[in-house]
Amino acid sequence: LNLLWQTIKPPPLDYTVFVHLLDANGALVAGNDSQPVNNSYPTSLWASDEQILDPHRLAIPTTLPPGQYRLAVGLYYQPTGERLPLGSAAGQQDTNGVFMLPTPIIVP
């Protein structure tokens, strides 16, 4: 999964990115939490109006039952767990700090 972040202003803290695969009940079935750009570009270094391409790999468990899953993405401050509010290019806002990708992930 390639994420493209764009800053409005420089983040004051180093945030962790989460990419979570959720089942129909919202339970976490797979996930990846890491610093942006493969742990190499902390958010505290980002500049105003910068765009950051941030690739993430998500290992799907071989035991995962076939079906539809949802992908949730966001940023949080690791020491407190507080999530950063997000906005999308389409103008969607999420003050809970979770962006749910609109297209489901199909596991055959």
N, C-alpha and C positions, 0 to 999 in steps of 0.2 A: 504494500500500500504506500503510495507516495502522497504525502500531505504537503500542501503549500500554505505556509503561514505568511500573513502580512501584518506588520505592526502598525498601530496608530501612533504609539509613543513607545520609547524603550521600556521594556519590563524592568522593574526594580529588583526582582528576585530571580533566582534560577528555578524554573518550573520543570516538572517532569511531564512528559507526554504519555498518555495512556491510549492504547488501541485495544478494545475489548470486544470479543465475540460473545453475544448473548443469545440464549435460547428463547423460545416463545414466552416463557415466564419471566424473562429478564435476568435469569441466572447466568453468571459468568461461566463460559465453557472453555475459553482460551483467551490469552491476553499477553500484551507486551507493554511494559512500562519502562521508559528510558529517557535520558536526556536527548534533546534534538540532534539530528544528523549523526546518528550512531554514537551518541555520547561525546561528540566532538565540538558542539557549538552551543554552549549554555545560553539561555534566554537573556541573561543579564548583559551579554555582549551585543544583542540585537540593537539596531539603530532605528530611528523613526522612519516609517514608510518603507522599510526593508521587506523584501520577499525572501523566504527561506524554504528551499525544497528539502523535505524531511522524509526520507524513506524508512519504512518499518516492515519487518517480516513478522508474520503471525503463523506460528506452527499450529496446524489443525490436528488435534489428537486422532489417531487412527481408529479409536473406539467411538468416535462421535457418531451418533445415529444420523442417518440421512434426514434431510429436512431443510426448512428455512430458518436462517439466523439473522440477527441484526448486528451491525458494526457500530460501536460507540467510540467516539474520539473526544479527547479534551486535554487540558493542562491542569496540573495541580502543584501546589507547593508541598514538597515531600515532608518537611518537618511537622506540618500541621494537618495535611490532607485537604486544605482549602483549595477548591477549584476556581480557576480563572473564568469569568464570564466570556462567552464566545459569540462571534457573529460570522455569518457566512457571506460569500459573494452574492448570494441571492437575496440578501437582506434579512435572513432569519437570525433571530437573537435567542440565546439561551443563557439566562442568568444563573442556571444551575451548573453551568460549565460542562455540559454534555451535548455533543452534536451527534445525533443519530443519522447515519447515512440513509437516504430515502430508499435505496434499492436493497432488497434483502440479499443475503449471501445464501446460495443454494449449495448444500452438501449432498452429492449424489449417493 
